[in-house]
Amino acid sequence: MIDRRRLMVGTGAALGAAAVPGRLLRAADAPMRLASVKYGSLSWVIETIRALGFDKKAGLEIEVVDVASNQAGPVALLANGADVIVSDWTWAMRQRALGEKLRFSPYSSALGSLVVPEDSGINGVADLEGKTLGVAGSAIDKSWILLRAYTRHTLGRDVASFARPSFGAPPLLTEEIRSGRIDAVLNFWPYAARLTGSGFREILTVNDIMRRMEIDPVPALVGFIWKEDYEAAHRRDVAMLLKIVDDANDVLATDDAAWERLRPLIMPGTDAEFRAIIAAYREGIPKPWGQAELLSARKLMQLLVAAGDAELMGYGTQFDAKLFHDAAS
């Protein structure tokens, strides 16, 4: 069973706690407040940690702050409603440049992909000419920016100029392509896996794009983010969190039975969809972060800035290796 005793539902709970006078100063032995989207992949890891007792063995008490969306986690962190979140290091890099001294440790290298119906005539990005393309997120989503950079690099044209993009939430776009109302979708990895596990075809992954743009090894974009001052006061807790997440991933990488416990959280439509999600998650378990990944991250940031992505990275944001806990500690 899923332990919900410490769940705080919604960002309102998290931000409300931060707003009460005196609540910003937390005791040194207070539980670590970890923000998690309720049915996101981090909830799978948390359930595995608790089911196997890794948190108790490590002497780490985790209070899950259940947030409504990926965008709510950063809000909670900056408002002191959470101690640790999962988000993109590109966001953390910009915040660090603005004065928020954040740290990052990889959580997943799984990214989105371009998916079409099995019987589609679309076999590559050039075939998107005149086609309706659903894009998960917004016009500044990294996957979209990278796809645009890739088509300019390989075709000499921006996909935004020859396809017909529309932006929306991942679940909505999943239903749009299932119903035939759009021709292709660039979706986040869990939704892309659900589609490929139910008869759709993957054309190109965001990891493929980076490799073809000579960003190799592909650096994990998504990871745990916390404030430097939190780590200064809770260094052991941060280290234990990263360790027990690695322990849980070791289990999820090899033990099919461990996934059966997670089926109620994942809610797959079919067994094939479930297997596709498991395979995509396992492929995204990050390898140890070192200097090669650090150099790739620097190169990726340069690519994003060159692509005109000032809204995402911010004007004048400089690459700061101190953001990366694993490579710079």
C-alpha positions as CSV (number, residue, x, y, z in Angstrom):
1,M,0.0,0.0,0.0
2,I,1.1,3.6,-0.7
3,D,2.0,5.4,2.5
4,R,0.0,8.7,2.3
5,R,0.4,9.7,6.0
6,R,2.9,12.5,5.2
7,L,1.5,13.7,1.9
8,M,0.6,17.4,1.7
9,V,-1.9,17.8,-1.1
10,G,-1.3,20.6,-3.7
11,T,1.0,23.6,-3.9
12,G,-1.3,25.6,-1.7
13,A,-0.3,23.4,1.3
14,A,3.4,23.8,0.5
15,L,3.2,27.5,-0.1
16,G,0.9,28.1,2.8
17,A,3.4,26.5,5.1
18,A,6.1,28.8,3.8
19,A,4.0,31.9,4.2
20,V,3.3,31.5,8.0
21,P,5.7,33.6,10.0
22,G,8.3,31.6,11.8
23,R,7.9,28.5,9.6
24,L,10.8,29.5,7.4
25,L,13.3,28.6,10.2
26,R,13.1,24.8,10.3
27,A,14.7,22.6,13.0
28,A,17.9,20.8,12.0
29,D,16.2,17.4,12.5
30,A,13.0,18.3,10.6
31,P,11.9,15.9,7.8
32,M,13.2,16.6,4.3
33,R,10.3,18.1,2.3
34,L,10.5,16.5,-1.1
35,A,8.2,17.9,-3.8
36,S,6.6,15.3,-6.1
37,V,4.0,15.3,-8.8
38,K,1.4,12.9,-7.4
39,Y,1.5,10.3,-10.2
40,G,4.9,11.3,-11.7
41,S,7.9,9.0,-11.9
42,L,9.4,10.3,-8.7
43,S,6.3,9.0,-6.9
44,W,7.3,5.5,-8.2
45,V,10.8,5.9,-6.7
46,I,9.4,7.1,-3.4
47,E,7.0,4.2,-3.2
48,T,9.9,1.8,-3.9
49,I,12.0,3.4,-1.2
50,R,9.3,3.1,1.4
51,A,8.2,-0.4,0.4
52,L,11.8,-1.6,0.8
53,G,12.6,0.5,3.9
54,F,15.5,2.3,2.3
55,D,14.6,5.6,4.1
56,K,14.4,3.9,7.5
57,K,17.7,2.1,7.0
58,A,19.3,5.5,6.0
59,G,17.7,7.3,9.0
60,L,16.1,9.8,6.6
61,E,12.6,11.0,7.2
62,I,11.0,12.3,4.0
63,E,7.9,14.4,4.0
64,V,6.4,14.4,0.5
65,V,5.0,17.7,-0.7
66,D,2.5,16.6,-3.3
67,V,2.4,19.2,-6.0
68,A,0.0,19.5,-8.9
69,S,2.4,20.0,-11.8
70,N,6.1,20.1,-12.8
71,Q,5.9,23.9,-12.8
72,A,4.7,23.9,-9.1
73,G,7.9,22.3,-7.8
74,P,10.2,25.3,-8.5
75,V,7.6,27.7,-7.1
76,A,7.6,25.7,-3.9
77,L,11.4,25.6,-3.7
78,L,11.8,29.3,-4.1
79,A,9.0,30.0,-1.7
80,N,10.6,27.7,1.0
81,G,7.6,25.3,0.7
82,A,9.9,22.4,-0.2
83,D,13.6,21.6,0.5
84,V,14.2,19.4,-2.6
85,I,12.4,19.3,-6.0
86,V,12.9,17.6,-9.3
87,S,13.3,19.9,-12.2
88,D,15.6,20.9,-15.1
89,W,19.1,22.2,-14.5
90,T,18.6,24.8,-17.2
91,W,16.0,26.4,-14.9
92,A,18.4,26.1,-11.9
93,M,21.2,27.6,-13.9
94,R,19.2,30.7,-14.6
95,Q,18.1,31.0,-11.0
96,R,21.7,30.6,-9.9
97,A,22.6,33.5,-12.2
98,L,19.9,35.5,-10.5
99,G,21.4,34.9,-7.1
100,E,19.6,31.7,-5.9
101,K,22.5,29.4,-5.0
102,L,21.0,26.1,-6.1
103,R,22.6,22.7,-6.6
104,F,21.6,19.9,-9.0
105,S,22.1,16.1,-9.1
106,P,20.9,14.0,-12.0
107,Y,17.6,12.1,-11.6
108,S,16.7,11.0,-15.1
109,S,18.1,11.3,-18.6
110,A,14.8,10.2,-20.1
111,L,13.4,12.9,-22.4
112,G,10.6,13.2,-25.0
113,S,10.3,11.9,-28.5
114,L,8.5,12.5,-31.7
115,V,5.7,10.0,-32.2
116,V,3.3,9.3,-35.1
117,P,0.6,6.7,-35.8
118,E,1.9,3.3,-37.0
119,D,0.4,3.8,-40.5
120,S,1.6,7.4,-40.8
121,G,3.6,8.5,-43.9
122,I,5.8,10.6,-41.6
123,N,9.2,8.9,-41.4
124,G,11.5,11.8,-40.6
125,V,11.3,15.4,-39.6
126,A,11.2,16.6,-43.3
127,D,7.9,14.8,-43.6
128,L,6.3,17.2,-41.1
129,E,5.9,19.7,-43.9
130,G,2.3,21.0,-43.6
131,K,1.5,18.5,-40.9
132,T,-0.2,19.3,-37.5
133,L,2.4,18.8,-34.8
134,G,1.4,18.7,-31.1
135,V,4.2,20.0,-28.8
136,A,4.0,19.2,-25.1
137,G,4.6,22.3,-23.0
138,S,5.1,25.7,-24.4
139,A,7.1,27.5,-27.1
140,I,10.1,27.6,-24.8
141,D,10.1,23.9,-24.0
142,K,13.6,22.5,-24.4
143,S,12.5,19.6,-26.6
144,W,10.9,22.0,-29.0
145,I,13.9,24.3,-29.1
146,L,16.2,21.4,-29.7
147,L,14.0,20.1,-32.5
148,R,14.0,23.5,-34.2
149,A,17.8,23.7,-33.9
150,Y,18.1,20.2,-35.3
151,T,15.9,21.0,-38.4
152,R,17.8,24.2,-39.0
153,H,21.1,22.2,-38.8
154,T,20.0,19.3,-40.9
155,L,17.5,20.7,-43.3
156,G,18.4,24.4,-43.3
157,R,14.8,25.2,-42.3
158,D,13.1,25.7,-39.0
159,V,10.4,23.1,-38.3
160,A,8.3,26.0,-36.9
161,S,8.1,27.4,-40.4
162,F,7.1,24.3,-42.3
163,A,5.0,22.3,-39.8
164,R,1.9,23.5,-38.0
165,P,2.8,23.3,-34.3
166,S,0.3,23.6,-31.5
167,F,1.2,23.6,-27.8
168,G,-0.6,21.8,-25.0
169,A,-0.5,19.6,-21.9
170,P,0.9,16.1,-22.5
171,P,-2.3,14.2,-21.6
172,L,-4.4,16.4,-23.9
173,L,-1.9,15.9,-26.9
174,T,-1.9,12.2,-26.3
175,E,-5.6,12.1,-26.7
176,E,-5.4,14.4,-29.7
177,I,-3.2,12.0,-31.6
178,R,-5.1,9.0,-30.5
179,S,-8.2,10.6,-32.0
180,G,-6.5,11.5,-35.2
181,R,-6.8,15.3,-34.8
182,I,-3.1,15.9,-35.1
183,D,-0.6,14.1,-37.3
184,A,2.4,13.9,-34.9
185,V,3.3,14.8,-31.3
186,L,6.5,15.8,-29.6
187,N,5.7,14.5,-26.1
188,F,7.3,14.0,-22.7
189,W,8.7,10.5,-22.3
190,P,6.0,8.9,-20.1
191,Y,3.3,9.8,-22.6
192,A,5.5,8.9,-25.6
193,A,6.0,5.5,-24.0
194,R,2.3,5.1,-23.5
195,L,1.8,5.8,-27.2
196,T,4.6,3.5,-28.5
197,G,3.3,0.8,-26.1
198,S,-0.1,1.0,-27.8
199,G,0.7,0.9,-31.4
200,F,2.3,4.3,-32.3
201,R,5.7,4.7,-33.8
202,E,8.7,6.7,-32.6
203,I,10.4,8.8,-35.2
204,L,13.1,10.6,-33.3
205,T,14.0,11.0,-29.6
206,V,15.3,14.2,-28.0
207,N,18.4,12.2,-27.0
208,D,18.9,11.3,-30.6
209,I,18.7,15.0,-31.5
210,M,21.5,15.9,-29.0
211,R,23.8,13.1,-30.1
212,R,23.3,14.2,-33.8
213,M,24.1,17.7,-32.7
214,E,27.4,16.3,-31.2
215,I,26.3,16.6,-27.6
216,D,27.6,13.2,-26.4
217,P,27.4,11.8,-23.8
218,V,23.9,13.2,-23.4
219,P,23.7,14.9,-20.0
220,A,20.8,14.3,-17.8
221,L,18.5,17.4,-17.9
222,V,16.2,16.5,-15.0
223,G,17.5,16.1,-11.5
224,F,17.1,16.9,-7.8
225,I,17.5,20.6,-7.0
226,W,18.0,22.2,-3.6
227,K,19.5,25.3,-2.1
228,E,23.1,25.5,-1.0
229,D,22.1,26.8,2.5
230,Y,19.8,23.8,2.9
231,E,22.7,21.4,2.1
232,A,25.0,23.3,4.5
233,A,22.6,22.5,7.3
234,H,21.5,19.0,6.1
235,R,24.5,17.6,4.2
236,R,24.0,14.1,5.4
237,D,20.3,14.2,4.5
238,V,21.1,15.3,0.9
239,A,23.7,12.5,0.6
240,M,21.3,9.9,2.0
241,L,18.5,11.0,-0.4
242,L,20.8,10.6,-3.4
243,K,22.0,7.2,-2.1
244,I,18.6,5.7,-1.5
245,V,17.3,6.9,-4.9
246,D,20.2,5.1,-6.5
247,D,19.3,2.0,-4.4
248,A,15.7,2.2,-5.6
249,N,16.8,2.6,-9.2
250,D,19.1,-0.4,-8.9
251,V,16.0,-2.4,-8.0
252,L,13.8,-0.9,-10.7
253,A,16.5,-1.5,-13.3
254,T,16.4,-5.2,-12.8
255,D,13.4,-6.4,-10.8
256,D,10.2,-6.8,-12.8
257,A,8.2,-7.7,-9.7
258,A,9.0,-4.4,-8.1
259,W,7.1,-2.7,-10.9
260,E,3.9,-4.6,-10.1
261,R,3.7,-2.7,-6.9
262,L,3.7,0.5,-8.9
263,R,1.0,-0.5,-11.4
264,P,-1.7,1.4,-9.4
265,L,0.4,4.6,-9.6
266,I,1.3,4.2,-13.3
267,M,-2.2,3.1,-14.4
268,P,-1.2,1.6,-17.8
269,G,-3.9,1.0,-20.3
270,T,-2.4,-2.4,-21.4
271,D,0.4,-4.7,-20.5
272,A,2.3,-3.6,-23.6
273,E,2.0,0.0,-22.5
274,F,3.2,-0.9,-19.0
275,R,6.3,-2.7,-20.5
276,A,7.0,0.3,-22.7
277,I,7.0,2.7,-19.7
278,I,9.3,0.3,-17.7
279,A,11.7,0.1,-20.6
280,A,11.7,3.9,-21.1
281,Y,12.3,4.5,-17.3
282,R,15.1,2.0,-17.2
283,E,16.8,3.6,-20.2
284,G,16.6,7.0,-18.5
285,I,18.3,5.9,-15.2
286,P,21.4,8.2,-15.3
287,K,24.9,7.0,-15.3
288,P,27.4,8.6,-12.9
289,W,28.0,12.3,-13.8
290,G,31.6,13.2,-14.5
291,Q,33.7,15.7,-16.5
292,A,32.4,14.4,-19.9
293,E,28.8,15.1,-18.8
294,L,29.8,18.5,-17.5
295,L,31.3,19.4,-20.9
296,S,28.2,18.1,-22.6
297,A,26.0,20.3,-20.3
298,R,28.1,23.3,-21.2
299,K,27.8,22.6,-24.9
300,L,24.0,22.0,-24.6
301,M,23.6,25.4,-22.8
302,Q,25.6,27.1,-25.6
303,L,23.3,25.4,-28.1
304,L,20.2,26.6,-26.3
305,V,21.5,30.1,-26.0
306,A,22.5,30.1,-29.7
307,A,19.0,29.0,-30.6
308,G,17.7,32.3,-29.3
309,D,16.4,30.8,-26.1
310,A,16.8,33.9,-23.9
311,E,13.4,33.4,-22.3
312,L,14.4,30.0,-21.0
313,M,18.0,30.6,-20.1
314,G,17.8,34.4,-19.4
315,Y,19.9,37.1,-20.9
316,G,23.6,36.9,-19.9
317,T,23.3,33.7,-17.9
318,Q,26.8,32.1,-17.7
319,F,27.5,28.4,-17.3
320,D,28.4,27.7,-13.7
321,A,29.9,24.3,-13.0
322,K,29.2,24.7,-9.2
323,L,25.5,24.0,-9.9
324,F,26.4,20.4,-10.5
325,H,26.7,18.5,-7.2
326,D,28.2,15.3,-8.6
327,A,30.8,17.0,-10.8
328,A,31.8,20.0,-8.8
329,S,31.8,18.8,-5.2
